[in-house]
Amino acid sequence: MKKNIGILLLFLLLGWLTGAWIAKALEPVQALSFLTTSTMIKWSPHANLDILVYDFTIQMKLSLLSLIGIIVSVWLYRRL
């Protein structure tokens, strides 16, 4: 299989989603709260140029398990 940037991005997205889902499933377990606590990263550019107005928001929720999922996905991609 030929490696390309599209496959890498797919692996990263799937790893991030998998880590986020595992973190959400483990939220009730108090002993693992250090893995499931998430941080919200938000970027919201906006402008009013008289003829064009835009407001765009990107929010990313990141936890330690999400980062572990991303790292595992990069490892799997390299082993491909």
PyMOL commands that set and color helices and strands:
alter all, ss='L'
color gray80, all
select helices_A, chain A and resi 5-25+30-36+64-79
alter helices_A, ss='H'
color red, helices_A
select strands_A, chain A and resi 38-43+46-48+53-55+58-63
alter strands_A, ss='S'
color yellow, strands_A
deselect
rebuild
show_as cartoon
